[in-house]
Amino acid sequence: MSAAYRPEQPLIVQADRSLLLEVDNPRYPECRDRLAAFAELRKSPEHVHFYTITPLSLWNACSAGVPVERVVDTLLSFSKYEVPANVLADVRDLMSRYGRIRLLARPDTLALEADDPDLLTQLRRNPQVGPLLGDLEADSRALVAPAQRGRLKQALLKAGLPVEDLAGYTEGAPFPLELRDQAGSGGEFGLRDYQRAAVEAFWAGGGPKGGSGVLVLPCGAGKTVIGLGVMERAASHTLILCTSANAVRQWQRELLDKTSVAAADIGEYSGERKEIRPITLATYQIMTTRGRGQREEFPHLDLFMRQDWGLIVYDEVHLLPAPVFRVTAEIQSRRRLGLTATLLREDGREDDVFSLIGPKKYDAPWKDLERQGWIAPAVCTEVRVPLPREVRMTYVSAERREQYRVAATSPSKLPALQGLLERHRDDRVLVIGQYLDQLEKVAQLLHAPLVTGKTPIAQRETLFEAFRQGDIRLLVVSKVANFALDLPEANVAIELSGAFGSRQEEAQRLGRILRPKADGGTASFYAIVSHDTIDQTFSDHRQLFLTEQGYRYQIEDFLLN
C-alpha cells in the first residue's frame, strides 16, 4: 500500500474511481502521461484535472497492451493518500476480464474460446449471448457464425466480458496508393510525428491486434491526413463515410493533393451520383435514407456489401447513426477506422463504438497539440445580452422547446454581433447559427454571403474559395459549417444559436478556427446568449466539453442602449 500521506505527490485516488491530478505539481507531466493509458480525462480546468477509471477505459488499456501491474503501479506511485483498496481490486478484476474470451478464425467459420469450460457454460446460458453461439468445438470453444461476430461482441460487452477479437480481417481488393512527398498544392508534405504514431497505433503491424479502432484527435489536427496514412497501409479498396457533402469534397481534395490516387479512382455515392470506385466516398445521410415502396427500410446500406472493401473509414465516428451501427455489426471481417475529436456521444452508445468499430487506439489531447503549435490557441468568450421586454413576455408564455428558439433568435443579439464584428474588422470571421430565418436576417443586415444546406455545392465552393483567398472576410453559415469545413484562414467564430445543449457541436464549431495561423495568432470563439434564459442554460452545457479540454470562458455583458 502507499504511504498514508505524501504531500509531494500529485494524485488523489477516490473510492468511486475518480482521480484528481494537480497541474502545478512537478510530477504532473509524468503522471498525466501514465494516466492517459487507462483513465478518461473528464475535466481539465486550470489547477486540477479530473479523471475517471471506467470499465471501457481499462479495456481500452488492455487492448493497447497495458499490463495491470502498470496501472496499479501508477496509482500507488503517484497517489498523495492511501489508494482505496476497492479501487485496486476493481482495476484487477476488470482488467482480468479482457482476454478471458477470444474470437478465433476457423475454416469458413469462427470460434469463441474461453479460459475454462465453466465460463463458456455460463455464456451459453446467458439469454443475450447464448443464442449467438453454435455447437461446441471443444469443452471451452463454441463455433460462431461469421455473421454474428459483431452482435456477439456487443452482447459480451454488455455482459461485462469484452472479447479479444483475434479472428483477423479480409484483405479486400488490392488498391495500392502512396503519400506524396510534395503536396499537389505546393510545399513539402509528410506525416507529423503524432499523426505517424496514430497510424502505427491503429495498424499494429497489420496483425489481428490492429486494424479496428478509434483515433481521437482535436479538430484541426489533421484527422483526414491520418486516414490517408492508414489507407496507404491497407492498400485496398476503401469506403469512407462522411458527415456531409462538404466533408466528401474535403476528402476528395486531400486525396488528390496528398496521395497518388487519380480522380478517376475516386467515386461519390450520394443523392446525385451512385459511383462505386476503388475509393468511394458516401455520407451518413445517404446511408440512412429510407426507401419508398421498397422492401428494404434503408436500401443504400447494401453499399457495405457491394464491393470487396479492405478498409471502412468512419469520419466523425461519434455521430454514427443507429442504422450504420446495425450494418457495421455485420461487416466485422473488414478493417474499420473511426476518426473523431471526442468519443462523447449524446446517446450514450460509446460501448457500441468500442465493440463494433474497435477500442480507442490513440488520443492526442487538445492542449498538448496547442502547446506544440499544431493547433491555434483559442480564447473563448460568452457574451450575455438581455431579452427586450416585449420578447421576454413572449418567452415566458411559450412552451419549453419554443422558449429556446425565442431566446436564441432574440433581436438583442444583433447589436452585440455588430460590436464583435467591429472589434474584429481585420479578421476572417464565421457567424454560425441554428435557425435559417435568423441567419437570413443577419446576412441581409451585414451584406454578407450566406451558406446553408440549400446552397448549391458549386456556389458553396466558390464562396469558400473566395474566403480562403481573402476576397471575402465574413461568412454567415448554418449547421453545414459544423463538420469538415476546410477554412484554415478563419480565426474568429461567433455563435448565435446552437443545437440546444450539444457538446459535440460546440467542439466542432471551435474546431473550425483551430488551424494554426500563419502569423501564429490566437483564435477567438464567441457565443452570444440571452441572459437568464434557457439559451444560457444550453450554452453552459455546450461549453462543458471545451472547459473539460482546458479552455477557459470569459464572460462579457452587453447592455442595450
Order of alpha helices (4+ residues) and beta strands (2+ residues): beta-beta-alpha-beta-beta-alpha-alpha-alpha-beta-beta-alpha-beta-beta-alpha-beta-alpha-beta-alpha-beta-alpha-beta-beta-alpha-beta-alpha-beta-beta-alpha-beta-alpha-alpha-alpha-beta-alpha-beta-alpha-beta-beta-alpha-beta-alpha-beta
